[in-house]
Amino acid sequence: MIKPSKTPMPLADAEVRKHNFSEVALGYSQQEALDEASRCLQCLHKPCVASCPVNVDIPRFIMAIKENRLDDALSTIHQTNCFPSICGRVCPQEVQCESTCVMAKRYESVAIGRLERYVGDHAQLRLEIRPLDKNFRVAVVGSGPSGLACAYDCAKEGYAVTVFEAWHDVGGVLRYGIPEFRLPKATVDKEIDVLRQLGVEFECNVVIGKTIECHELFEMGYKAVFIGTGAGLPTFMNIEGEGSIGVFSANEFLTRVNFMKAGQPRYDTPLLTGKRVVVVGGGNVAMDAARCAKRLGYETTIVYRRSLNELPARQEEVEHAMEEDVKFELLAAPVKIYADKQGRVRSVLCQRMQLTEPGPDGRCKVVPTSDEPFEIETDTVIVAIGTSPNPILIRTTKDLRTGKWGTITVDENQQTSIEHVYAGGDAVTGAATVIEALGAGKKAAASIIDYFRKQAG
């Protein structure tokens, strides 16, 4: 008999976890993984594969789980995705591979992401390490998901790769943007260590576009360059009072907590004052910021201009935030931030909003109501309404073409307007998902590999 519902994911107790940064989702046991794997119908036409941005052979790796061949399952995943433990935790599978699962037509989809995480966490990877061809060297700018994926695929083919990272440790948004309770740093380290085993070298504290300019990389002997600098420039609301003391971008806040260890008492990283935090936004970044603030002991409220149904964050992240007593002020938009005589935030003035009837695109607009604005007393405002590409390299690289929103323009092979310079991830698309960035890095790597092979004759 077909089991209609997903095998539940064990979770840390909400009353305990909201006071610490330990991982919330605890992962499947062997039996739970076997139970969930047994729900896969092994469809011949594999719709889940087609809706995976990196086309993991999902039925094949799930069959390997069922047959207790975990190492084979991991080898299958690694053919197209080098970060199963990461993607299994943070990818929005519900709108990608799981959305086309045939089981979902009558029951719940197979928990593909949870199974991928299980394999990544418990299997042993069989690496084939080739001698590096140092005649064909690749420079990767940025150690976020797209850069690491490009580096992995190029190194796997035997090419020498150096990853240049502006920060003092590698991982990009995986390390500084996603909280420990959702993606442990030990998991990031474990997956990146695979690249080191393949011979990838990492140069930290190097800002390409400032420390070294892009064209200098070719003078240093690199034959191809991949730009994966991400979207680290925060967007603000442009409302009165936004320059007050106590207004943070979500990027800055999460970086201080995740990367500079502000949540750990033995680190003297400046952070928040007072007792109350307002987070503006409704995406995963807003949930991350709110849940971090809650763990640091602050009364936390999310302000979002649409309703619960329109929240762009993953459903499980919203549910976890609610379980942890994060408050939600929906259909409300900040219009002004009030500060005290010292210039510190004291409250946020919000306007009630309402949704219009759906337009031709099926999306409702949000407009103000006639209700009087209301105040929320707070000591800190964290703005999580989006980001745009990091501008440093873009501004200093002559002939690098960009689009309307500052994103790098690429062709169908991920090549930029500069020959043999490729780009991918959020620097090209704007803020997107980890797995989409991985897909772009892989596509660029395929183009670089093709170019090198032609050069080699």
C-alpha positions, 0 to 999 in steps of 0.5 A: 500500500502506498504511503500517502504522506511524507515521512516527518522530519524530526525537529528540535523542540521549539521551546529549546531551540529558540534559545540556541543556534543548534540545527533545527531539522535533525535529519532522517534515521536509516529507517525513516530514509528507507520508509520515505525512499519506498514511496518513490514510484521510479517513474520512467519519464522522471519529471522530478529530474527535469524540474531540478536545476542541475538535473540530479538523477533522483529516481536512481539515487532513491533506488540506491537508498532502497537497496542500501547502496548509500555510496552509490546514491552519493556518486549518482548525486555528485554526477551533477550536484557537488553539495547534497548535504547543503542543497538537501537543507536549503533548496526549495524542493517544494517548488522544484523537483518535488513540485512535479513528483507524480505522487503529488497528484494524489498524495504528498510528493516524495521528500526528495530534499530530505533524502538527498540530505540523508545521503550527503550526511551518511555516505562516503564519496568515492573521488577520482582525482586526476593529475592537474593540468597547470597549462590550463588554469581557471580563476574563480572570483567568489566562493559562493555556490556558483563559484564553488560549482564551477571550481568543482567541475573544472577540477574534476576534469583535471584543470588547475583552479584557484578560487579568490575570496574577499572574506577571510574564509570561504563559502560566501552566502553559505557561510555568512548568510544562512544561519547555523540552525539551518545550515551548520558551518561544519556541513559547509566545511565538509562539502568544500573539503571535497574541492580541496581534495581535488586540488582546488586552491583558495586565496582569501582576503583578495578583492578582485577588482580592487586587490587584483583587477580582472584583466591581471588574472590573465597576466598571471597565467589564468586562461579563463575567469569565472565571476561569482561575486553574488548579490551582496549589495542591500536594498533599502526602503528609502523612507524617512528615518532609515539612517537612524542608529539601529537600522541594519540591512539583513546582510549586515546583521546576518554577517555579524551573527554567522560570520563574525560570531556575534551570537557567541558571548566570547566574541566582542562583535557589536550587534543590537541594543534594547529588547525589540526588533522589527524585521521588514520583509517576507522572504527566507532572509527575513525569516533567518534574520528574525529567527536569529534575533529571537535566539539572541533574546529579542522580542521579534516582529516581522512586518510584511506588506502582503498576507500570509498566503503571499509570503515568499519564504519557504513554508517550513521556515515560516512555520518554524518561525511561528513555532519559535514565537516570532510575531507577524504583522501582515498587510503592513508597510513601514512608512517612517522610522522615528528616532530619539534625541540621540538618533536611535530608533524608537519606533516604526510607523506602518501603513495598513495595506490591502490586496487588489483583485488579481491582474492579467498576470494573476498577481495581486497588487498591494495598495494602502488602506484608508486606515490610520497608520500605527506605530510599533515600538522597537529598538532595531529595524532589520531591512530584508527586502532584497539585494543587488549584485556586488558592484566592486568588480563590475565598476572596475572591469572595463568592457564588462557589460551589465543590465538594467539592475546592475547584473552581469550580462552573459550569453547562452554559455555564461560568457560575459562581454569579455572573451573567456570571462564567464559569470553566473549566480546572483551576480547575473540573475539577482538574488536567487536560490543556491541550486540555481547558482550551482546550475549556472556555475556548472554551465560556465564550467562546461563552457570553460572545459569545452574551450580548453579541450579545443585549445589542447587540440 
